[in-house]
Amino acid sequence: MSGLLERAHTVRQSNVWIYTTMMLSACVSLLASFVLSVDAIELAKNPAANLACNINATISCGTVGISWQAHLLGFPNAYLGLMAEPVVITIAVASLAKVRFPRGFMLAAQVIYTLGLIFAYWLFYQAMFVIGALCPWCLLVTLSTTLVFASLTHVNLRDNNLFLPERAHEAARAGLRMGIDVLIVVLWLAAVVALVFAKYGLALFA
Amino acid sequence: MAQKSNKQKNNKARAFSSATKSEPKTNRSTTESQRELMRLQREREAREKKVRTGVTIGIVAVVVAGILAGLIWLIPALAAKKAAGSDPYALSIGSATAAVTVDIYQDFMCPYCGQFDRAQASDLAALVNAGTVKVDFHIMAFLDDSSNGTKYSTRAANAFVAVAQREPSKALAFNTALYQNQPPEGSNGLTDTEIADRARQAGVSDALASTFASMQNADFVSKSNQAAFDAGVKSTPTVKINGAAFKGDLYTAGTIKDAVAKAGPK
């Protein structure tokens, strides 16, 4: 048992695991963004369009899709995913092929993706507490964005692409070795799921 | 003092980590300080392994606890919901997220339904407006034979279905309007014009009220009637609170309100 855990721990720290996770999460995010973009066009043609993901009053991408929050910058938010996720996939695939990117490049990727993560959670907050409806594809984007962020941060902390001072870098590496990052992600996602159930409860299954 | 020794340890650990980076291992006889550094590293690894095991247990615990909590809460809740809300002909009025669902099985020709509504309507309207209660109306029309062939039950129900579906915010008022000066069993009931007039007085739009006479919901009403019988309803009014039959006094104001308060969120 303990041996198995130690093996799992070693695998988790490996480049293959980190970049594969990053690539798959980014692919999921890209797929969800693509569906949301197509739906956005559908909704623009006909705001009353009955989308496949309108399951009930609570789980409804139509309700979310026609809100102003869904076009914060004047175009559907999902277009941002169409632009950003292919870059992440490229980084992940190249890294799997042992390309090493300059630290500044990875730092820029981290900064931009962090902005994307903040935006994703702002949208989640708006859907939860302002619009009052959840859309399955948006939740998938929230989830996969979190996972991409976690793996990108893992690499950048480990390789000190964030230009941390020596001591902070050592502390971060120790934290990664002990799996603190996984604990944070698991607690975070558990909190998000708990929040959704606490707010909507059985209305999710209406 | 304690702080100082901590700092020393950190310095040593740091010295070690930079040493491993720059200098490959040599076969020279290990000096005192190298042995000391190796000992420090072993200590650090043991410490980290301990924390790592704790973190792993923590992660597994969070996931397992989450799944268990979800199942314990979700399965009975979904089962209760299925038992309560399996009628596709239920007409829901009020917030979908309301804590309490009140099911009302009624026929507009039934005198006791009228008595029930006159006693409870204002409480129900207040509870629905407050978002505490969602009312699921189950419309029945088994008293069609008690209106001299005019099928008043179906005609009134047809109008109510239209309002509940298209202008739900007016449904409670219209329901109450139909029970005010309710035509007695065995009479012709209200005429189509009278039904439309009462709808307009309850705030229903002209456009909708003028569609009643075409009886678009007659099929819905007969299916809703059958669904209620299939669900085991034997008389009207039948009232359920969160799926459980209400067995108290239906005809005294305040009884439903009290029962809702008991069933409501803690």
Interface residues (C-beta under 8 A of the other chain):
Chain A: S2 L5 H9 N56 A57 T58 E166 R167 E170 A174 R177 M178 G179 I180 V182 L183 V186 L187 A190 V193 A194 F197 Y200 G201 L202 A203 F205 A206
Chain B: N10 A13 R14 S17 E48 V51 R52 T53 V55 T56 G58 I59 V62 V63 G66 G70 W73 A77 L78 K81 A96 T97
